[in-house]
Amino acid sequence: MKGTTRVLRWAGKELLQLRVEEIGEHYGRYRLHVPDAERAMAKSLERFGQLSPVVVCRREERYELIDGFKRLGAARSLRQVSHLAARLMEADERSAKAAIYGLNRAGGRTRELEEAWIVHALVREDGMTQVETAELLGRHKSWVCRRLALIERLGAEAREDLRVGLLSPTSARHIVRLPQGNQAEVLAAARREALSGAELAGVVDLWIGSKERGQQQYVLAHPREALMQAQGAPHAGRDPRLSEAGNQVWKRIGLLLDVLGRMEVWLAHHGRAGLTPEDRALLAPRFEKLARDAASVGALSRDLVSEMKPAA
């Protein structure tokens, strides 16, 4: 925090009472919009009122928000909230961006993509070097370099997926290792197969290591098979060690684990975000049945495992 605390210069100790419509959101492009968080903030404002002031600066004769975007969004959704208490800070373009990073980092609220937006703006819009940016934000140059790459080395489709939350920053770091012209096809395969972050990393490794286009196409068409083969796992098929019945069970378990793995990734990383209220109403009974059947299969599997263990 050494660099960022140095740029916070407060214009007096008195709080301003600003009308909601007086506060601009020019710097809102460096923050992710999270509707659920705004709705939760609106409930808090209704119940408890404003607990802490927002932070603003003056830019071209207008108050521009530096910190408190959820509070402003929530206030605008409530008729009974017409003013917000605000603390005014003195800031030019560079220090305003640094303050957005510093104030949110202090509260543990920065996200990697938001950090990347701020770094990109300081370097590409404000003309700062990476070393100067690192000093301003109190970070190492390598941190600045990684955040810059997160924006600049991603293709347009990957950047948009990252912006709307369909691509995690961790997955984006794997994707940037690919040429921009090939990122979209790898993303399409990852979405189609619901690959986990670790699986995506492995697929990128295999794609980069493939010497021929045909090998790359196989990796994208059958990513999990390609990963299994690369790891030396036996190819799905008949295992001579098993009976005919054993091979059938082996195949069914493999199929079930594959589908469950995809569903687990979807529930953990996408889940409710893309579902409409109508979707939820129609899907709820299916998920209830899935939960019951999965619990039943899990319990029966544990019983079978117990039976299979040799007696002590």
N, C-alpha and C positions, 0 to 999 in steps of 0.2 A: 504493500500500500504506500510505500515511500513516495513514488512518483505522483500518484493520483491525489494524495492528501495535500500535496504542495499546491495544486491548482485550484483548490476550493477557497474562494474569496467571497465572504458574505458581505452584502451591501446593507449593513446595519443589523440590529437585533430585533427590530419590530417586525411582526408578521403582517403581511398584506391580506386583505380580504378581497379576493378577485371574483368577479362574476364568471361563471363557467364558460360563457361565450367569449370572454376576454383571453382565454388561455389557448394558445396555438399548439399544434402538434407537429411542427416541422421536424423534430428529432424522433418522432414516432417510428420512422422507417428503420431505426436501429433497434427496435424492440419487437418481439414476437407478440402477436395479438392472440390472447387466450380467452375465448368467450366464457368458458366455465369459471375461470378465475375472476372475471369481471362480474359475473352473476353472484359469486360468493362475496365479493367486495360490496356489491349493492346491498346485499342482505345485512352485512356488517354496518354499512352507513345508515341504513334504516333503523337498526337496533341500537347502535352505540354512538352514532354520529362520527365525525372525522376525528380519528385518534392521533394522527400525526400530519404535519403540513406537507404539501407538495413542494417541490423545488422548481423555481423558474429563473430565467434570465431574460434580459432585454435584447431583442434582435429586430432591427429595423422598426423601431417604435412600437413593438408588440411584445407581450409577455409570451415566451415560449417555454414549454414544459421540459424539464430536465429529468425529474424523477417524480413518479406518481401517476403513471399512465393508466393503471387499473383503477385508481381512485377517480381520475377524471372521466374515464369511460363509464364507470358506475354512476357517478354524479349526473352525467348527461342522460342516463336512463331513468332518473328519479325526478319527478316533478317538484318534490318538496325541497330538493337541494339546488339552490341558486348560486351559492358562493362556496369557495374553498379557501381555507387558510393556506397561505403560500409564503415560503421563505425565498427572498431574492438573493441571487448570487451574481457576482460580476464575472463574466466569461466571454471570451471571443470564441470563434468557431472551434479552434483546436481544444481549448480548455473545456468547452461545453461537452464535446464528445468524450473527453477524458473523464469528466465528472459523471456522465451517464454510466460509464464503465465502473468508476470508482465507487459511486454511491450504491450501485446494485451489487457489486462484488462484496462490499462491506456487509450487506445483508444476506450474502450467499445466494443471490438470485440471478446471477449472470448465466447465460447459456452460451455454449460454444459458438453457435451461429450468430448470436447478437454480438459477441466479441469480434467475430470475423468481419461483420458489417462495419463496426467502428474502426477496426484496423484498416480495412480497405479504404474507408473514407479518409482517414488521416493520411495514408500514403498516396492514394491516387487522386483525391480531391484537394487536399490541403498541401500536397507536395512535400510531405515530411519523408525523411529516409527511414528505413526500418530500425536503424539504431536510435534515431531521435524518438520514434514512436515507442520503442521499448523503454526508453528512459522516461518518457512522459507517463506511460502507464505503469511503470514500476515492474516491468517484466523483462525476461531475457529475450535477446534477438531471435533465438530459435523459436520461441513461443509466437512472436510476431510473424515469423516466416510461415509457421504451420497454419496460423489463422488466415493469412493472406492466400495461401495455396488452397484452403478450403473453399474460397470463393472463385479464384481465378483459374484454377486447373480443372474445375468441374464444367461439364457441358451444360447447355441451357436447360435440358430436361432434368438433369440431376440437381441443378441449382433450384429449380422450381419445386422438385420433390422435397429438397432439404428445407426450403422456405415454409412449405405448408405442413411439414412434419411427417411426410411419408418416407423420408430417408433420414436415418439417424446420423449425427455427426461422426460416430464411429464407423458406420458403413460408408459414409462419404469419404473418409480417409483412405479406405480401401479402393474406392472407385477412382480417386484422383491418380492412382498409380497407372491407370489405363489411358491410352490415347483418347482424346475427347470424341473422336469419330466412332469409337467402339464402346463408349460408356453406356449408351442407350440400350444396346442389345444385351449387355450384361445385366443392366437394371431390369429389363423385361424378363429375363430368365429368373432373376432373384424374386421378382413379384409373382411370376407364374408358379414357381416352386415353393414360395414362402420360405426362402432360405434364412437361416439364422445369421447373425453377424459373423460367427466363426466359420460357417459354411461359405458365406460370401467371400471371406478372406481367402479360404482355400481355393475357391473357384477362380478368383483373380490370379492367385499364384499359378494355377494350372494354365489359365489362358495366356499369361505372360510367358510361361515356359514352353508353350506349344510352338513348334517350328513351322507347322503347316496350317493353312486355313481350315482344312478338313478336321484337324485335331481340335481347333478352337470351336468349330461348329458342334462337334460331338460333346465337348465340355458344356456348351450352352444348352444343347438339347437334352442331355442326361447328366446334370451336374452331380447328383448324389452318387450315381454309378461311377462317374469319373473320379470322385473323391475316394470312394471305396477301393477302386482299383489302384489309385495312387498310394493309398495307405497299406496296400497289400492284403486287404480283406478279401475273403472268398467271394467270387461273383455269385449273385443270386441264381440258384439253380438246384439241381439234385445233389445232395450231400451223400456220398457213398457210405458214410458211417451210420446213416439213419435208415430206418425201415421206410416202407412206402407211407405208412400212417405218420411217421415222424417227419418225413419230408413235407407232407401236406400241412402239418401243424407249423413247421418252420416257416413255410411260405406265408401262411395266414398271419403269423405273428409279425413277420417282416412288413407285410402290407399294412397291418394295423399300426405298427410303430411309426411307419412313414406318415400315415394320415394323421395320427395323434401329434407327431412332431410339428407338422404344418399348422394344425389347429392351435397347438401351444404357442407357437410363434405369433400367430394372428391375435390370439387373446392377449398375449403379453405386450405386443408392440403396436397393434392397430386397434383391436377391440371395438369399443363403443363409438369411437370418434367418427367413423364413416357411416354409422347407421342412423336412419331417420326414425322419428317416433313410430311411424307405421311399421318399419322394419322390426323394431324392438317388440312391438305387440305381437307380430306374427311369428317371430323367431323364439320368443320366450318359452313356449311349450317344448320346442325342439331342444333348446338348451337344458331345460329341466330333465327331459328324457336322456340327453347325453350325460348329464351329471349322475343320474340314477344308474344308467347302464355302465358307465365308466367305473363307478364305485363298486357295482356288483362284480364286474370282470376283475377289478383289482383285488377284491376280497377272495374270489374263487382262485385267482392266480396265486395269491399268497398261501392259500390252503394247499394247492397243488405243489408249490415249492417246498412246503413243510413235509409233504408226503414223500417227495423225491429225495430229501436229505437222508443220508444213511443214519441209521440209529446209532446213538452214542454208545 
